[in-house]
Amino acid sequence: MAEPPNQPILARERIHAIDAVRGLALLGVLQINLFFFSGHIYREWAGLPVDAGWGGSVPVWILNHLVSGKAIFCFSMLFGIGLCIQMDRFRAKGIFFGGFVFRRLAALALLGTIHVALLWNGDILFTYALIGLLVSPLLWARPKTLVIFTGLACVASVFRKVVVDFLHAPNWFYFSYWRKQADWLLQSSNQAYGHGTWIEAARWRWWEWNHLGRSITVITVFDVLPLFLIGIFLWRSGLIQNATDRAKTIRALFHVTFWPGLIICSLPFDLSKILPEIWFTGWHMDLIRAIWTTASICLALSYFLGSLLLLQVKFGRRIITWIAPMGRMALTNYVIQSLVCTWVFNSHGLGLWGQVSQSNCILGGLTFYCLQTLFSHWWLSRFQFGPIEWIWRTMTYWKLQPFSIRAQLATDPLN
């Protein structure tokens, strides 16, 4: 059997639209995560007021309706696309892909576990590794097969409570169980993150991940699995590889997904003030969840399709070029966000836990994101990968990878 190639994909071989969408999605992920980093989430669960700040309800509304969920959905589609790209490269070389994808996902799971232990329990890397293993048998599937499995995954997402009930899961498996513990969770988090040492925060963080995190992981798997499959479908359909030739199709799909998604996602969250009470019991609630989930998926998909359309115009290509480095080292930037934000909000750092309004969190997140983008440009002008990406690839390929651009040029026969 042939040996795996000893170097990952080169910068010149990358699809910059994918990097750009990944970079934009990282902005959305940061803004949503700041609600958790800052300590607001448990206050909201406990029914306590959360300070919106100088921006009032407008920026919070935009974040909750147009960003929340959509950013992680975009990330999920891109992860499925990335797995397909890697598999096709291996198949073109006549190399078995199974061992590589297992090592890659196992390494990602290990990095996610370290991320939780040292920095933050809101890690998504471990869950992505798990879902990647679930979808890996479908990387070879035809588009029609993928449509069927995507439909089944969407149904499972809408009716996840029925699935969990059927499996006779214990109480702690249900997210609603932990919502009832909001007062205690708020008190414990305030003590650990707002007043405790780094060791105390780490102990509580690990407890959260091993208990509450199980419920969140189950929800995430159900919600994100369809997006992985959609990403695989987009690649297998050839839409991404031939974006220029299929611009009309992409434009039509953009309008079909964007406008319904935008309209439905713009509806108030508290529908109890609009709809009769009966709509919040039994199958009516499942119908509302199905409509809302479908709209969120459509809006996330339209964001990705819109980025492909941006490549067709000069101004759009400039935007893509500027943001793409952020996406090229998204894993490093994601970890840096956890490192900086936990230091800013936890008591072992600046100690701003529970003291920053949502508006200031949003403004601070935008500022920090711009600084990260500048840092990404600077770093990638000198190095082939971000430092965490380099660790991940070295673990995956079982061989030290060329780190600097100069070292990469020395080993690349096409230069």
N, C-alpha and C positions, 0 to 999 in steps of 0.2 A: 504494500500500500504506500502511495506517495506521502511524503512528509508535508505537513501544513506549510504554507508560505510563511517565511520568517519576518514579514513586515505587513502591517495593516494598510488600509487604503491610504493613498497619498493625497496631499492637499489638492493637486491638480485634477484628481479623479472624482472629487466630491461634487454633489449636487447642491449648489449654494442656496437654492430655495429651501431645501430641507434644513440646512443649517440655520437659515434666517428664521424659519417658523419655530425651530427649537429655541432660538434665542428670544424671540417674542414670547413664546410660551413660558420661558423662564421668568420673564417680567411678571406675567400673571400669577405664576406659582409663588413668587416672592411676595406679591401683594396679598394674596390669600393667606400665606403662612404667617405674615406679620400679625394677623388677627390672633394667631395662636402664640407666636413668640412674645407678644406684648402682654399676654395674660387676659385678653378680653373674652375668650371663648367660654370659659367656665362661668364668668359673670353673666353671659347671655343665657347659658343653660340654667343658671340659678334664678333667672327672671329678674336680674338686677340691671339697672340702666347702664348703657355703654356710651361713653362720651364721644360724640361724633366730631366735635371740634369746630373750627372756624369754617370748614367747608359745608357744614350742615349735612343734610341727607343726600345731596346730589352725588358727590364722589362715592359715597357708600352705596348708593343705589346702582351706579354704574358698575362698581366692583361686584356687588352681589348678583346682579342680573346678567351682565354681559361678560364677566370674567370668571367668576366662581364656577368651577367644574369644567369650563371650556378649555382652560389652559392645560389642565391635567389630561383632558381628552385629546388635545393636540399632541402632547408628549406621547401619549399611548399609541396614537396612529403612527407617529414617527418611529417609535420603537419597533413596531411590526414591520414597517418599511425597511428599517435598518437591518433586521434579521434576514429579510428577503435579499437585500443587496449583498450581504455577506455570503449567503448560501449560493447565490448565482455565481459569485466570484470563485467559490470553491468548486462548484460543478463544472465551470468552464476550464478549470485546471485538472479535472478528473479526480478530485480529492474528496474523501468522505467528510461530510459536514457534521455528523452527529456528535463525534467526540469534541469537536471545536465548540459547538454551541453549548454543550453541557459544561465545559470548562469556563466558557465566557459567562454563563449565567450563574454558575457556582461562585465564581470570583465576584460577580456583582452582589450576590447574596451576602458574601463575607464582608464586602465593603459596606453594605447597608447595615449589617449587624454592628460593625465598628462605629459607623456613623451614629447609631442609636446609643451605644455605650459611652461614647465620648462627647457627643454634641447635642443631639435632638431626637426625641422619640417620634417625630412626625415623618420619619423616613419613608420614602417611596421605593427605594432601590430594591429592598428585599422582596417587596410585593411584585415589582416588575420582573424580578428573576423567577418568581413562582409562576406568574402568568406566562412568561416566555417559555417555560418548560411545557405548560399546558398547550400552547398553540404551536409548538415546534413541529408536531407531526403534520400540521396543515400548511407549512411553508411551501410544500410541493403541490398543493391542491390547485385545481382549476377554478376560474372565477365563479362558475355556476355552483360548484361545491362550497365555495367560500360564502356565497350568498345564503345558502341553506344554513350553514353553521352560524353565520352572523345573526340570522333571524332567530335561531334557537337561543343564542346567547342573549339577545335583546329580550326575548320572552322570559328567560331565567332571571335577568336583571330586574324586570318589572315585578315578577312574582317571587323574588328572592325569599321573602318571609315564608311563603308556602313551602319552598324547598328546604329552608332551615327547619321549619316545623316538622316536615316529613322525616328529617334526619334526627328528630328528637334531641335537638341541641340544648345544653344547659342554659340557665337564665343569663349567665354572663356573656353568652354568645350574642345576645340581642343588644343592639345599640340603645334601645329604649330603656333597658335595665340600667345602663350607666347614666342616662339622662335623669333618672330618679335619684341618683347619688350625687347630683350636681353640687349641693351645698358642701358635702364632705370633700368632694374633689377640689372645689374652689379653696376651701380652707387648707387642705394639704398642699396644694400647688403654691398658694401664697406663702406658706411656711418654707417650702423647699426652694422655690425659685426667687421669691421676693426677699427672704431673710436668711436662707441657709447657705452653707458653704458649697463649693463645687462638688464635694463628695456627697453631701446630703441631696443636692440636686440630681446627681447621677443615680443615686439609689432610687429616688422617687421616679425619675425618668424611666429607669429599667422596669420598675414595678408597673408603671402606666403601659409600657409597650407590651409587657407579658400578660396583662389583664385587659384593660380597655383596648389596647392595640389589636387584640385578637378579633374583637367585634369590628373594628375599623378595617382590618385586613379583609375580612369576609365581605363587607360592603364594597370595598374597593375592587376586589376580584370580580364580583358580580357586575359592577358598573363599568369597569375598564376593559374587561375581556372583549366585549363587542368592538371596542375601538381598536384594539390590537388586530382583530380580524379585518376591520375596515381598511386599516393600513396595508395589510397583506393583499387585500383585494385591489386596492388602488395600484399597487406595484404590479401585480399579476395581470391587471387589465391593460397595462402599458400606458396609462394616462400620464404618469409622471415622466417616464422616459421620453415620451413624444409630446411634451407639453406645447411646444411651438406649433406643431402640425395639428394638434387637437384643441386649439385655443377656443374655437366655437363651442365645442362640447363642454370644456371646462367653464366657459362663461355661462352657458345654460345651466349647468349643475350648480354654479355659484348662486344664481338668482333663485333656483328652486329650493336651495337649502337655506340661504341667508334670510330671505324675507319672512317665511313662516317661522324660522327659528327666532328671529329678532322680535316678531310680534308676540309670540307665546312667552318667550323668556322675559319680555317687558311687563307682563302682567304682575299684579301684586302677589307677594308671597302669601299673604294672609287672605286666602280666597274665601275664608269663612264669613267675611264681611260682604261677599258678593253672591256666593252660591248658597242654596238651602243646606241645612244641617245634615240632611240625609246623604248628601254627596261626600260626606267624610266618614262613611261607614261602608264596610263590605266591598263589593266590586266597584263601587263608585270611586273609592280612594285608589284602587288599582288602576282605574281608567285615567284618573288625574295624574298619577305617577307615570303611566305609560306616555301620556301626551307630553309631560314635562321632560321626561328623559329623552324622548325622540327629538324634541325641540332643541335641547342642549347639544345632542349629537349633531344635529343639522347645523347649528350655529358654529360649533367647533370645526366641522368639516368645511364650512364656507370660509372660515378664517384661513384654512390651509389652501383651499382652491384660489382664494383671493391673492395669496402670496405667489402662486404660479402665474396668475394674470399680471402681477406687478412686473414680472420678468419680461413682459412683452413691451414695456415702455421704458424710456431712458431714465426718467425720474425714479421709477420703481426699482430699476437695477441698481441705482445709487443707494437706495434704502437697503436693498438686499445685501449689497456689498458692505455697508456699514455694520449691519446687525449680525451677519454671518459668523464672524469670529466669536461672538458671544455663544452661538450655538455649537461651534466646533469644539469648544471646551466647556460644554454645559455641565458636565459632571463636576469638574473642578469649581465652577462658579456656584453650583448648587451647594456644595460642601462649604465654600467660603461664606455663602449667605447664612448657613447655619452657625458657623463659627462666629461671625461678626454679630449677628442678631442675638444669639444667646449671651454674648459678652455685653452687648448694649443693655439688654433687659434683665438679665439675672443678677442676683446680688453679689456674685463673685466678680462682676464687671462694673458697669456704670449703675446698675441697680434701678433701672427705670420700669421695672415690672408693674403693670397696672397704672402707670402715670402718664402715658402718652395717648393722646386722642387718636381716633381713627384717621382723621384728616392729616395729622402730622405723621402718622405711620405711612400713609399713602405718599405724601410728599417726600418723606425720608427714603421710602422705597424707590421712588423714581430717581432721586439723586444718587443713591447707592448703585442703582442699575446702570446709570450713565457712567459712573466711575468704573464699574466692572467692565463695561464695553470698551472703554479706553484701555484698561488693563489688558483685556483680551487681545486687542490690536497690538499692543506693545509686546506681549508675551509671544504671540504667534509670529511676530516678525523675527524672533530669535530661536524659537523652539518649534518642533514639529507637532507636539501635543501639549495639552495642559498636564500638570503634574499628576493629577489623579487619573486622567486618561492613560498616561504612560504606565502607571502602576497597574491599571486594569488590563491593558494590553500585554504587559510583561507577564502577568499572572495567566492570561489566556493562552499566549503563545509558548509559555514555558521557556522563554528566552528573553534576555535583555534587549529592549528595542532601542534603535538610534533615537536619541532625545533631541539634540540640537538640529537645526536645519543643515548645518555644515556636515554633521555626521550622516544625515539622511542622504545628502547629495553624494557623499563618498560611497554609499552602498547601493545607490539607485543606478542601474545600468543605462537608463534612458536620459541621464544628464551628462 
